[in-house]
Amino acid sequence: MKVAEGTAELHQANDELSALRRVATLVAAGVQPQDLFAAVTEEVGQLLPVDFAIMGRYQADGTVTCVATWGAPVDRFPVGGRARLDGKNLVTIVRETGRPARVDGFEHASGRVGVAARESGFRSTVGTPIVVEGRLWGVMTVGSLRSEPPLPADTEARLAQFTELLATAVANAESRDRLALLAEEQAALRRVATLVARGAAPKDVFAAVTEEIGQLLPVDSAAMGRYDPDGTLAFVASWGHAVDLVPIGSRWSAGGKNLRTIVSETGRPARMDTYAAASGPVGAAARERRVGSSVGTPIIVDGRLWGVMGAGSSGEQPLPAETEARLASFTELLATAIANAESRAEIAASRARIVAAADETRRRIERDLHDGAQQRLVSLGLELRAVQAGLPPAFGELEGELSRLVDGLASVQEELREFAHGIHPAILAEGGLGPALKTLARRCAVPVELDVEAHVRLPEQIEVATYYVVSEALTNAAKHAHASVVRVQVRSDQMLLRVGVRDDGCGGADPVRGSGLVGLKDRVEALRGTIAVNSPLGAGTSLDVELPLDT
């Protein structure tokens, strides 16, 4: 009898070792978690004297999810099914104690799991915790449908060997997931950082960051808003379901209980795992669209609260606890991009003010010369002519001297007129860009082929910039390029003015060393325009300028 019992124990041990080796092989192979869960649950069910085996995972929201089943009857515990952890039953006992437990009668079981177990005919059951890296991850439950005998006393210990292997597999899978997640996050941050470093337009950075967040986090909506001085929130980017909820350009008044208001008032990250009691325009809209859990992080630019980045999910489960921290990584890059853009805008505005002030000074000097010195010279010339005409014939020698003075005065007047014209082209104010460029072409020492298609008056600063671009290019072609012809082309549409000046001279122009070209670059870029000079030796010089007309 003892020999038979020893042989049976030996067979049982061999079977158990074989099952554990098969599970260990799957763990080492790194199979998908759901496949491993199913395999372990089946091995347990076939190895132990049980009628069913069920694996459950404890969730942060106080529920348990069934991840694998074996045997019958398990209709009430389908894979993927969720049940609330309430009442007194095997699953809640393991959850509360973190230790193995058994229930050999379900007459007094309560809670959703307990009632389902009693109605399924469970009699004797054993459950062991699945502990992953020190935290309670889930529970493995086995049971019998027979009243007698109860499951053997060593069932808990035998089951624990499998849950230890399961814990190792889960830890390995989670580590792989974390590494993959970290790699994806770093790649997304690099893409955003590259955009920021390139000085991309703010709207492009906003859109890119919002999309990266939406695709990286377990959310179905993401939006970025700017807090404006009037107390409203202006949305500057949206992704996913947020495109319809808060379209770009929409403005929302503050107030109420919602994520945007909380971040605005505290200046800190915040979350709302339910919008059931949300209020205010943003909160009401989120509730109507059935937004579930959402998080928001502030965008702090140079120490001030600039805006908020939010992401949300319509699922029942709250967003992971680390969502705020992951979101903050992107808002830091956003803050850098916004600060850079604001600095560039301030510099551009400063340059534009300097250029405008210089133009106004030129205009005032030209006006003062015209109304003052030039008019005085005209008056003096007329007075000399009157004196000359009134001289008797006997004063012929004096009449000749007066004639030379009148001619010299006229020459000075012409020089002064040319000087004043160079300071500020008054013809622009009188006739516009076309006549002003024709005047430049006539005065140029090199033949000019002029092709201007700008039939309507353009903004004054655009016309002035274009005039000086063409003037400088013609001067350089006449003085340095030894060109035989210069071609000037001006084209405009509703958005852009394009200016091209090309000569057939010797080339070799250096836009860095030429002070005139440097001044043109400052003037063009102050208007958010671009300027390009191409001047290979022996192949002439081309100058291309684009000026936005919404300046």
C-alpha positions as CSV (number, residue, x, y, z in Angstrom):
1,M,0.0,0.0,0.0
2,K,2.8,2.4,0.9
3,V,4.6,1.5,-2.3
4,A,1.5,2.3,-4.3
5,E,1.2,5.6,-2.5
6,G,4.8,6.4,-3.1
7,T,4.5,5.6,-6.8
8,A,1.4,7.8,-7.1
9,E,3.2,10.7,-5.3
10,L,6.2,10.2,-7.7
11,H,3.9,10.4,-10.7
12,Q,2.3,13.5,-9.3
13,A,5.6,15.1,-8.8
14,N,6.8,14.2,-12.3
15,D,3.6,15.6,-13.8
16,E,3.9,18.7,-11.7
17,L,7.6,19.2,-12.8
18,S,6.6,18.7,-16.4
19,A,3.9,21.3,-16.2
20,L,6.2,23.8,-14.5
21,R,8.9,23.2,-17.1
22,R,6.3,23.9,-19.9
23,V,5.2,27.1,-18.2
24,A,8.8,28.1,-17.5
25,T,9.6,27.5,-21.2
26,L,6.8,29.8,-22.2
27,V,7.9,32.5,-19.7
28,A,11.5,32.3,-21.1
29,A,10.2,32.6,-24.7
30,G,8.4,35.8,-23.8
31,V,5.1,34.8,-25.3
32,Q,2.2,37.2,-25.3
33,P,0.6,37.6,-21.8
34,Q,-2.8,36.4,-22.9
35,D,-1.4,33.2,-24.3
36,L,0.7,32.5,-21.2
37,F,-2.4,33.2,-18.9
38,A,-4.4,30.7,-20.9
39,A,-1.6,28.0,-20.9
40,V,-1.0,28.3,-17.2
41,T,-4.7,28.1,-16.3
42,E,-5.1,25.0,-18.4
43,E,-1.9,23.4,-16.9
44,V,-3.3,24.1,-13.4
45,G,-6.7,22.7,-14.3
46,Q,-5.4,19.5,-15.7
47,L,-2.8,18.9,-13.0
48,L,-4.9,19.4,-9.9
49,P,-8.1,17.5,-8.9
50,V,-10.4,20.4,-9.9
51,D,-13.3,21.0,-12.3
52,F,-12.3,24.6,-13.2
53,A,-9.6,27.2,-13.0
54,I,-10.0,31.0,-13.3
55,M,-7.3,33.7,-13.4
56,G,-8.3,37.3,-12.4
57,R,-6.5,40.6,-12.4
58,Y,-7.2,43.2,-9.8
59,Q,-7.9,46.7,-11.2
60,A,-7.2,50.1,-9.6
61,D,-10.9,51.0,-9.8
62,G,-11.9,48.3,-7.4
63,T,-12.9,45.6,-9.9
64,V,-11.4,42.3,-11.0
65,T,-11.0,41.3,-14.7
66,C,-11.1,37.7,-15.8
67,V,-8.0,37.0,-18.0
68,A,-8.2,33.2,-18.5
69,T,-10.5,30.3,-17.7
70,W,-10.5,26.5,-18.0
71,G,-13.1,23.8,-17.4
72,A,-16.8,24.2,-16.6
73,P,-19.0,25.8,-15.6
74,V,-17.3,29.3,-16.2
75,D,-20.1,30.9,-18.3
76,R,-20.5,33.5,-15.6
77,F,-16.8,34.4,-15.7
78,P,-16.0,35.1,-19.4
79,V,-12.5,36.3,-20.4
80,G,-12.6,40.1,-20.4
81,G,-15.5,40.2,-18.0
82,R,-15.3,42.6,-15.0
83,A,-16.9,42.4,-11.6
84,R,-16.9,44.8,-8.7
85,L,-15.0,43.6,-5.6
86,D,-17.7,43.6,-2.9
87,G,-19.1,41.2,-0.4
88,K,-17.4,38.2,1.1
89,N,-16.0,35.7,-1.3
90,L,-12.8,34.0,-2.3
91,V,-11.6,36.8,-4.6
92,T,-12.3,39.6,-2.0
93,I,-10.6,37.6,0.8
94,V,-7.4,37.2,-1.3
95,R,-7.6,40.9,-2.2
96,E,-7.9,42.0,1.4
97,T,-5.3,39.7,2.9
98,G,-2.8,39.2,0.1
99,R,-2.6,35.6,1.1
100,P,-3.9,32.2,-0.1
101,A,-7.4,31.4,1.0
102,R,-10.1,28.7,0.6
103,V,-13.8,28.5,0.7
104,D,-15.4,25.1,1.1
105,G,-19.0,26.3,1.1
106,F,-20.8,29.1,-0.7
107,E,-24.0,29.2,1.3
108,H,-23.1,32.5,2.9
109,A,-21.0,33.9,0.0
110,S,-21.9,37.5,-1.0
111,G,-21.0,40.1,-3.5
112,R,-21.3,39.8,-7.2
113,V,-18.5,37.2,-7.5
114,G,-19.8,35.2,-4.5
115,V,-23.4,35.1,-5.9
116,A,-22.1,34.1,-9.4
117,A,-20.0,31.3,-7.8
118,R,-22.9,29.9,-5.7
119,E,-25.2,30.0,-8.8
120,S,-22.5,28.2,-10.8
121,G,-22.4,25.3,-8.3
122,F,-19.0,26.0,-6.8
123,R,-18.4,23.9,-3.7
124,S,-14.7,23.8,-2.6
125,T,-12.4,26.5,-3.9
126,V,-8.8,27.7,-3.4
127,G,-7.3,31.0,-4.4
128,T,-3.6,32.1,-4.4
129,P,-2.4,35.7,-4.9
130,I,-0.3,36.7,-7.9
131,V,2.3,39.1,-6.5
132,V,4.3,41.0,-9.0
133,E,7.4,42.9,-7.7
134,G,5.8,43.3,-4.3
135,R,2.4,44.4,-5.4
136,L,-0.8,42.3,-5.5
137,W,-1.5,41.9,-9.2
138,G,-4.2,39.2,-9.4
139,V,-5.6,35.9,-8.2
140,M,-5.5,32.3,-9.4
141,T,-8.7,30.4,-8.4
142,V,-9.3,26.6,-8.7
143,G,-12.4,24.7,-7.5
144,S,-14.5,21.6,-7.5
145,L,-18.3,21.2,-8.1
146,R,-18.4,18.3,-5.6
147,S,-19.5,18.7,-2.0
148,E,-17.1,16.0,-0.8
149,P,-14.3,15.7,-0.4
150,P,-12.9,19.2,-0.3
151,L,-9.8,20.1,-2.3
152,P,-6.6,18.5,-0.8
153,A,-4.7,20.5,1.9
154,D,-1.6,20.9,-0.4
155,T,-3.6,22.6,-3.2
156,E,-2.6,26.1,-2.0
157,A,1.1,25.2,-2.0
158,R,1.0,23.5,-5.4
159,L,-0.9,26.4,-6.9
160,A,1.6,28.9,-5.5
161,Q,4.4,27.4,-7.6
162,F,2.5,28.4,-10.8
163,T,1.6,31.8,-9.5
164,E,5.3,32.5,-8.8
165,L,6.1,31.7,-12.4
166,L,3.2,33.8,-13.5
167,A,4.5,36.7,-11.4
168,T,7.9,36.4,-13.1
169,A,6.3,36.4,-16.6
170,V,4.1,39.4,-15.8
171,A,7.1,41.3,-14.4
172,N,9.1,40.5,-17.6
173,A,6.2,41.6,-19.8
174,E,5.6,44.8,-17.9
175,S,9.4,45.6,-18.1
176,R,9.3,45.0,-21.9
177,D,6.2,47.2,-22.1
178,R,7.8,50.0,-20.1
179,L,11.0,49.9,-22.2
180,A,8.9,50.0,-25.4
181,L,6.8,52.8,-24.0
182,L,9.9,54.7,-22.9
183,A,11.4,54.3,-26.4
184,E,8.2,55.6,-28.1
185,E,8.1,58.5,-25.7
186,Q,11.7,59.5,-26.3
187,A,11.2,59.3,-30.0
188,A,8.2,61.5,-29.8
189,L,10.0,64.0,-27.6
190,R,13.0,64.0,-30.1
191,R,10.6,64.8,-33.0
192,V,9.1,67.7,-31.0
193,A,12.5,69.0,-29.9
194,T,13.7,68.9,-33.5
195,L,10.7,71.1,-34.5
196,V,11.4,73.5,-31.7
197,A,15.1,73.7,-32.6
198,R,14.3,74.5,-36.2
199,G,12.2,77.4,-35.1
200,A,9.0,76.0,-36.6
201,A,5.9,78.2,-36.6
202,P,4.1,77.9,-33.2
203,K,0.9,76.5,-34.8
204,D,2.9,73.7,-36.3
205,V,4.6,72.9,-33.0
206,F,1.2,73.0,-31.2
207,A,-0.4,70.6,-33.7
208,A,2.6,68.2,-33.7
209,V,2.8,68.0,-29.9
210,T,-1.0,67.5,-29.5
211,E,-0.9,64.7,-32.1
212,E,2.2,63.0,-30.5
213,I,0.4,63.1,-27.1
214,G,-2.8,61.7,-28.5
215,Q,-1.0,58.8,-30.2
216,L,1.4,58.0,-27.3
217,L,-1.0,58.0,-24.3
218,P,-4.0,55.7,-23.8
219,V,-6.4,58.5,-24.7
220,D,-8.8,59.3,-27.6
221,S,-8.7,63.1,-27.3
222,A,-6.0,65.8,-26.7
223,A,-6.2,69.6,-26.8
224,M,-4.0,72.6,-26.1
225,G,-5.5,75.9,-24.8
226,R,-4.1,79.3,-24.2
227,Y,-5.3,81.4,-21.3
228,D,-6.0,84.9,-22.6
229,P,-6.0,88.2,-20.5
230,D,-9.8,88.5,-20.8
231,G,-10.3,85.3,-18.8
232,T,-11.2,83.1,-21.8
233,L,-9.5,79.9,-23.0
234,A,-8.5,79.8,-26.7
235,F,-7.9,76.4,-28.1
236,V,-4.8,76.4,-30.4
237,A,-4.6,72.6,-31.2
238,S,-6.8,69.6,-30.9
239,W,-6.6,65.9,-31.8
240,G,-9.1,62.9,-31.8
241,H,-12.5,63.5,-30.4
242,A,-11.4,66.9,-29.2
243,V,-11.5,68.2,-32.8
244,D,-15.3,68.3,-32.6
245,L,-15.4,69.1,-28.9
246,V,-13.1,72.1,-28.9
247,P,-12.2,73.1,-32.4
248,I,-9.1,75.2,-33.1
249,G,-9.8,78.8,-32.7
250,S,-12.8,78.3,-30.4
251,R,-12.9,80.4,-27.2
252,W,-14.5,79.3,-24.0
253,S,-15.3,81.4,-20.9
254,A,-13.8,80.4,-17.6
255,G,-15.5,79.2,-14.5
256,G,-17.2,76.1,-13.2
257,K,-15.7,72.8,-12.1
258,N,-13.6,71.4,-14.9
259,L,-10.0,70.5,-15.7
260,R,-9.1,73.8,-17.4
261,T,-10.4,75.9,-14.6
262,I,-8.6,73.8,-11.9
263,V,-5.3,74.2,-13.7
264,S,-5.9,77.9,-14.2
265,E,-6.6,78.4,-10.5
266,T,-3.8,76.2,-9.1
267,G,-1.1,76.4,-11.8
268,R,-0.6,72.7,-11.2
269,P,-1.3,69.4,-12.9
270,A,-4.9,68.1,-12.3
271,R,-7.1,65.2,-13.2
272,M,-10.8,64.4,-13.3
273,D,-11.8,60.8,-13.4
274,T,-15.5,61.6,-13.9
275,Y,-17.4,64.5,-15.3
276,A,-20.7,63.6,-13.7
277,A,-20.5,66.7,-11.5
278,A,-18.5,68.9,-13.9
279,S,-19.8,72.4,-14.6
280,G,-19.0,75.5,-16.7
281,P,-18.9,75.6,-20.5
282,V,-15.9,73.3,-20.9
283,G,-17.2,70.9,-18.2
284,A,-20.7,70.7,-19.7
285,A,-19.3,70.0,-23.2
286,A,-17.0,67.3,-21.8
287,R,-19.9,65.7,-20.0
288,E,-22.2,65.7,-23.0
289,R,-19.4,64.1,-25.1
290,R,-19.1,61.4,-22.4
291,V,-15.5,62.2,-21.5
292,G,-14.4,59.8,-18.8
293,S,-11.0,60.3,-17.2
294,S,-8.8,63.3,-18.2
295,V,-5.6,65.0,-17.1
296,G,-4.3,68.4,-17.7
297,T,-0.8,70.0,-17.1
298,P,0.0,73.7,-17.1
299,I,2.2,75.3,-19.7
300,I,4.5,77.7,-17.9
301,V,6.4,80.2,-20.1
302,D,9.0,82.4,-18.4
303,G,7.4,81.9,-15.0
304,R,3.8,82.8,-16.1
305,L,0.9,80.5,-16.7
306,W,0.5,80.5,-20.5
307,G,-2.0,77.7,-21.1
308,V,-2.9,74.1,-20.5
309,M,-2.4,70.8,-22.3
310,G,-5.2,68.2,-21.7
311,A,-5.8,64.6,-22.7
312,G,-8.8,62.4,-22.0
313,S,-10.4,59.1,-22.5
314,S,-14.0,58.0,-23.0
315,G,-13.2,54.6,-21.3
316,E,-14.5,53.6,-17.9
317,Q,-11.1,53.1,-16.4
318,P,-9.1,56.1,-15.0
319,L,-6.0,57.1,-16.9
320,P,-2.7,55.6,-15.5
321,A,-1.2,57.4,-12.5
322,E,1.9,58.4,-14.5
323,T,-0.1,60.2,-17.2
324,E,0.5,63.7,-15.7
325,A,4.2,63.2,-15.5
326,R,4.4,62.0,-19.1
327,L,2.3,64.9,-20.2
328,A,4.6,67.4,-18.4
329,S,7.6,66.3,-20.5
330,F,5.8,67.7,-23.6
331,T,4.6,70.9,-21.9
332,E,8.2,71.7,-21.0
333,L,9.2,71.5,-24.7
334,L,6.1,73.5,-25.5
335,A,7.1,76.2,-23.1
336,T,10.5,76.4,-24.7
337,A,8.9,76.7,-28.2
338,I,6.5,79.4,-27.1
339,A,9.3,81.4,-25.4
340,N,11.5,81.1,-28.5
341,A,8.6,82.2,-30.7
342,E,7.7,85.1,-28.5
343,S,11.4,86.2,-28.4
344,R,11.5,86.0,-32.2
345,A,8.3,88.0,-32.5
346,E,9.6,90.6,-30.1
347,I,12.8,90.9,-32.1
348,A,10.9,91.1,-35.4
349,A,8.6,93.7,-34.0
350,S,11.6,95.7,-32.7
351,R,13.2,95.5,-36.1
352,A,10.0,96.6,-37.8
353,R,9.7,99.6,-35.5
354,I,13.3,100.6,-36.2
355,V,12.8,100.3,-39.9
356,A,9.5,102.2,-39.7
357,A,11.1,104.9,-37.5
358,A,14.0,105.2,-40.0
359,D,11.5,105.6,-42.9
360,E,9.5,108.2,-41.1
361,T,12.8,110.1,-40.4
362,R,13.7,109.9,-44.1
363,R,10.2,111.0,-45.0
364,R,10.4,114.0,-42.7
365,I,13.9,115.0,-44.0
366,E,12.7,114.8,-47.6
367,R,9.6,116.9,-46.7
368,D,11.7,119.4,-44.9
369,L,14.1,119.7,-47.7
370,H,11.3,120.1,-50.2
371,D,9.3,122.6,-48.2
372,G,12.4,124.4,-46.8
373,A,15.7,124.4,-48.6
374,Q,14.4,123.5,-52.1
375,Q,11.7,126.1,-52.0
376,R,14.2,128.7,-50.7
377,L,16.5,127.9,-53.6
378,V,13.6,128.2,-56.1
379,S,12.8,131.6,-54.6
380,L,16.4,132.8,-54.8
381,G,16.6,131.7,-58.4
382,L,13.5,133.6,-59.4
383,E,14.8,136.7,-57.6
384,L,18.1,136.5,-59.5
385,R,16.3,136.1,-62.7
386,A,14.3,139.2,-62.0
387,V,17.4,141.2,-61.2
388,Q,19.1,139.9,-64.3
389,A,16.1,140.8,-66.5
390,G,16.1,144.4,-65.0
391,L,19.7,145.2,-65.7
392,P,20.4,148.0,-68.4
393,P,22.4,146.9,-71.4
394,A,25.4,148.8,-70.0
395,F,25.8,146.2,-67.3
396,G,26.4,143.3,-69.7
397,E,29.3,141.9,-67.7
398,L,27.3,141.8,-64.5
399,E,24.4,140.2,-66.4
400,G,26.8,137.4,-67.4
401,E,27.9,136.9,-63.8
402,L,24.2,136.7,-62.7
403,S,23.5,134.2,-65.4
404,R,26.3,132.0,-64.1
405,L,25.0,132.3,-60.5
406,V,21.4,131.4,-61.7
407,D,22.8,128.3,-63.5
408,G,24.8,127.3,-60.5
409,L,21.8,127.7,-58.3
410,A,19.7,125.5,-60.6
411,S,22.5,122.9,-60.5
412,V,22.5,122.9,-56.7
413,Q,18.7,122.7,-56.7
414,E,18.9,119.6,-58.9
415,E,21.5,118.0,-56.8
416,L,19.4,118.6,-53.7
417,R,16.4,117.2,-55.4
418,E,18.4,114.0,-56.2
419,F,19.6,113.9,-52.7
420,A,16.1,114.2,-51.3
421,H,14.9,111.6,-53.7
422,G,17.5,109.2,-52.4
423,I,16.5,109.8,-48.8
424,H,12.9,108.9,-49.4
425,P,11.2,108.3,-52.8
426,A,8.4,110.8,-52.7
427,I,7.2,109.4,-56.0
428,L,6.0,106.3,-54.1
429,A,3.5,108.3,-52.2
430,E,2.4,110.1,-55.4
431,G,2.2,107.4,-58.0
432,G,2.8,104.1,-56.3
433,L,5.3,101.3,-57.0
434,G,5.1,101.1,-60.8
435,P,5.9,104.7,-61.6
436,A,8.7,104.7,-58.9
437,L,10.4,101.7,-60.4
438,K,10.1,103.2,-63.9
439,T,11.9,106.3,-62.6
440,L,14.7,104.1,-61.2
441,A,15.0,102.2,-64.5
442,R,15.3,105.5,-66.5
443,R,18.0,106.8,-64.2
444,C,20.1,103.6,-64.2
445,A,23.3,103.7,-66.2
446,V,22.6,100.1,-67.4
447,P,19.6,99.2,-69.6
448,V,16.8,97.9,-67.5
449,E,14.0,95.5,-68.7
450,L,11.2,96.2,-66.3
451,D,8.2,93.8,-65.8
452,V,5.9,94.9,-63.1
453,E,2.5,93.2,-62.3
454,A,1.3,95.1,-59.2
455,H,-1.6,97.1,-60.5
456,V,-3.1,98.0,-57.0
457,R,-1.5,100.0,-54.2
458,L,0.3,97.8,-51.7
459,P,1.0,98.5,-48.0
460,E,3.4,101.4,-47.7
461,Q,6.1,99.5,-46.0
462,I,6.0,96.8,-48.8
463,E,6.3,99.4,-51.5
464,V,9.2,101.2,-49.7
465,A,11.0,97.9,-49.1
466,T,10.6,96.9,-52.8
467,Y,11.8,100.3,-54.0
468,Y,15.0,100.0,-52.0
469,V,15.6,96.4,-53.0
470,V,15.4,97.3,-56.7
471,S,17.4,100.6,-56.2
472,E,20.2,98.8,-54.4
473,A,20.3,96.0,-57.0
474,L,20.4,98.5,-59.9
475,T,23.2,100.5,-58.1
476,N,25.3,97.4,-57.6
477,A,24.8,96.2,-61.2
478,A,25.9,99.6,-62.5
479,K,28.9,100.1,-60.2
480,H,30.3,96.6,-59.7
481,A,28.8,94.0,-62.0
482,H,29.8,95.5,-65.4
483,A,26.4,94.2,-66.7
484,S,25.0,94.9,-70.1
485,V,21.4,94.5,-69.0
486,V,19.3,94.1,-65.8
487,R,16.0,92.4,-65.7
488,V,13.5,93.4,-62.9
489,Q,10.3,91.4,-62.4
490,V,7.7,92.1,-59.8
491,R,4.7,89.9,-59.2
492,S,2.0,90.0,-56.5
493,D,-1.1,88.0,-55.5
494,Q,-3.3,88.2,-52.5
495,M,-0.7,86.7,-50.1
496,L,2.7,87.5,-51.4
497,L,4.8,90.0,-53.4
498,R,7.8,88.5,-55.3
499,V,10.6,90.6,-56.6
500,G,13.4,89.3,-58.8
501,V,16.4,91.3,-60.1
502,R,19.0,89.6,-62.4
503,D,22.0,90.9,-64.3
504,D,24.4,89.4,-66.7
505,G,27.5,90.8,-65.0
506,C,30.6,89.3,-63.5
507,G,29.0,88.0,-60.4
508,G,30.9,87.4,-57.1
509,A,28.7,89.6,-55.0
510,D,29.1,88.9,-51.2
511,P,25.8,89.6,-49.3
512,V,27.7,89.4,-46.0
513,R,30.4,92.0,-46.9
514,G,28.1,94.4,-48.7
515,S,26.6,96.9,-46.3
516,G,23.8,97.7,-48.7
517,L,22.6,94.1,-49.0
518,V,22.8,93.7,-45.2
519,G,20.5,96.7,-44.8
520,L,18.1,95.2,-47.3
521,K,18.1,91.9,-45.4
522,D,17.2,93.7,-42.2
523,R,14.5,95.6,-43.9
524,V,13.0,92.5,-45.6
525,E,13.1,90.3,-42.6
526,A,11.5,93.0,-40.4
527,L,8.5,92.5,-42.6
528,R,8.7,88.7,-42.2
529,G,10.0,88.4,-45.7
530,T,12.9,86.4,-47.2
531,I,15.8,87.5,-49.4
532,A,18.2,85.3,-51.3
533,V,21.3,86.3,-53.3
534,N,23.0,84.0,-55.8
535,S,26.1,85.4,-57.5
536,P,28.5,82.8,-58.9
537,L,31.6,84.2,-60.5
538,G,31.2,85.0,-64.2
539,A,27.5,84.1,-64.2
540,G,25.8,87.3,-63.1
541,T,23.9,88.1,-59.9
542,S,20.3,87.3,-59.0
543,L,18.4,88.7,-56.1
544,D,15.0,87.2,-55.0
545,V,12.8,88.7,-52.4
546,E,9.4,87.5,-51.1
547,L,7.3,89.8,-48.9
548,P,4.0,88.6,-47.2
549,L,1.2,91.1,-47.9
550,D,-0.5,90.5,-44.5
551,T,2.2,92.4,-42.7
